[in-house]
């Protein structure tokens, strides 16, 4: 548990640097991809944490006193994605236990989907072709296992597991506390909008402020969001506009 606490503080520190509005490292449009560490056999974590990491992440006091790791002041963040379980590939043969951290495989699948369809699409459903096995090898009972009925492993973790006899990326999830922010595509969509807004703003940085500038920026953002909507990134409900742009006093 002490090692998991150190690991979570390291992740929290990076997220804090990226999210600090006046900091030199501020990049609100950047996701942090990592891996859920495997518990050591000698760690005393013997309740099945290897097959069900939710026992470590969602129970109060296991790692952080009186809190869960899912708490938003710990690592319950919509910009953090953790991949699990660890993977055996041809390249991992010389690694300890013959397995490697799965975050590289997951990031590759996200990048592949982003190039093919757009980053706002879920990366789930793709086959990680370089992965030969996982540690641990999850089965259907592990995937159904949860600390409460609303959660399963793939609700919070980017999970690699069996489907139809082959290994597949089963989920593309963030560590967000809010259920609305858990799909990885949602966070990436917001990052797309934030990045576009920043580039538009940089191009107009030295223009005089006023209604003319506001109108120009509003028009640029509306055209950008129209393009996203045309690609299926934004959904209109009941005929209402799928977005609203405000740029004014």
N, C-alpha and C positions, 0 to 999 in steps of 0.2 A: 504493500500500500504506500509506503514512503516513496518508492521509486515512481509509482503512478502519480503521486502528488507533485514530484519534481517535474515529470513530463508535462503535466497539465499546466504548471506555472510557466514552463517554457513556451507552450502554445499560446497561453494567455498573454505573455509578454509580446510575442510577434503580432498578435491580433490588436493589442493596444497600440503598438507602434504604427500599424497600418491605419488604424481608426482615429488617431489623435489629430483633430482638425488643424491645429497650428504646428504640428510636428513636421520635421523634414522628411519623414518617411510616409507621410499621409497618402494613402492610396485606397480610398473607400471602394474603388472598383476592382480590387484584386481579391481573389479567393486564395485561401490557404489549404493545400491538400497534404494530408499526412496519413499515417497508418496507426491503427490501434495496436499497441504492443502486446505481444504474447506474454502471459504470466510465466515466470520461472517455475519449474517443477518444485523447487525448494522454497518457494515464497510463502507457503502456508495457505495459499488461495486454493482450497480443495473442494469448493461447492459446485464445480463445473463452470468456472469463469471462462475457461478457454473456449468452451462451446457456446457460452452465453455471456458475452461481455456486458450485457445490460446489468448484470449483477454488480459489476464494478462501476458502471456509469450512472446508474439511476437510484442506488440506495444511499440514503443519508448516512454519513459518518464512516463509510468504508474507506474512503480515500481522504476526503476533506471533512473535518469536524463539523457536525451539525448541518452539512450541506451535501448536495449531490454534484457530480461533475457536470451534469446537464444544466445546472444553474447558469443563468445568463452572466453572472459575474465570475464564473469559472470558464468552462469551454462550451457552454450552450449557445453557440454563435452561428448565425445563418451563413457566415462566410467561411466556415470551417467544414471540410469534408474529410472523414476518416475512412480509409479502406480496410477491409478485413475479409477473410483470414489471410495469413501469409501464403506465399506461392512458391511452388517448385517449377523452375524453368531450366532450360539448358544452361543459361548463364549463371544460375544460382548453385550449380553443382559443387563449387568450391567454398560456398558460404557455410557458416555454422548450421548444422542440421540439414544442409542442402536446400534451404529455403531463403527467400528474399522478401523484403518489405513490399507490400502490394501497391504502394502509392504511385510508383512509376507506371505500373500496368494500368491502373485506374486513370491517371492523368492522360496516358496515351489514348485510351478509349474516349475520354471526354474531348480531346483534341480532334480525333478522327470524326466524331459526330458533329463537332462544331464546324469543321471544314465542309462536311457533306451536307448538313441540313441547317446549321445555325446553332450557336451555343445555348440558346434557350430551349432546345430539345433535350429530353432526358437521354442520357447515355446508356441507360439500362436496356437489356435485351441483346447486347453485342457479345460476341464470343471472344474472350482473350486467347488468341490462337497460340501464344507462346507458353501458356500455363498448362502444365501436365498434371498437377495435383495441388491440393491446398493443405495447409496445416493450421488448425485441425481440419479434417475432412468432415464438413457439415452434412447432416442428413435432414430429412423432412421434420423430424421431431425437434431438431435444433432451430430450424427456421420458424416453427410454430411457437417455440418456447418464448415466453415474455414475462416481465414482472407485473404487467397488468394486461387486460384484454385489448387495450387500444394500441399497444406497442408490439412490434416484432423487431428482430434484428435489423432488417432492411429499412425500418422506419427512420433510423438515425445513422446507420452505417452504410457506406457503399460496399455492398456485399457481393462476393464472388462465390457461387455455389452451384449445385447440380440442378439442371432442368432438362428434361427429356433425354437423359443419359449423357449429357455433356456439360462442361463447365461454362457458365454464363455470368455476366454482370447482372445480378438480380435486382439491384436498386441503385439509385443515384440520389443520395440523400445528404442533407446537411445536419449539423448538430443543433439546429435552432430549437429553442424551447417552444416557439409558436408553430403550431401544425401548418399554418399557411405558408411558412417560410422553409419547410423541410425539403420540398423538392429542389434538387440541385439546379434545375433549369430556371426556377423562379429567381433565385439569387443571381444566376448568371445573366438573366434578362435585365434585372435592375442594374447590374454592373455595365451592361452594354449601354443603357440609357445614360448612366452617370458618365461613362467615358466619352460618349458622343457630346454630352452637354459641356464637358470640360474642354474638348477640342473646339467646339463652337465658340465658347467663351474666350479661349486663348486667341482665336483669330480676330475677335472684336475688342480685345483688351484695352486698346488705346483710342477707341472711338468715343466721341462725346455721348454721355448718358442722356436719355430722353425718349419720348414716344417713338421716334423714328428707329432708334436702336432696338427698343423693346419689341417693336413690330417685326423688325428684321429677324431677331433671334427667335421670336415665337413662330414665325413662318418656317425657319430652318428646322426647328424641332418638330413642328407638325408634319413637315414633309418626311422627316426621318421616321417618325412614329407611324405615318401612313405606310411607309415601306415595310416596317416591322409587322404591321397588321396584315399587309398583303402576303407576308410570308408565314402567317399563322401564329405569330408570337402573341398577339393580343386578341381577346375574344370579346365581342359585343354581347351584352345580355339584354334581351327584350328590345332590341333595336336601339338601345342607348349608345352614345359614343363610347368607344373603348378607351378613350383617354381624354384628358383636358390639359391644355398647356396655359400656364399663367406666367407672364413676364411683364411686370409693371412696377409702379412705384413701391 
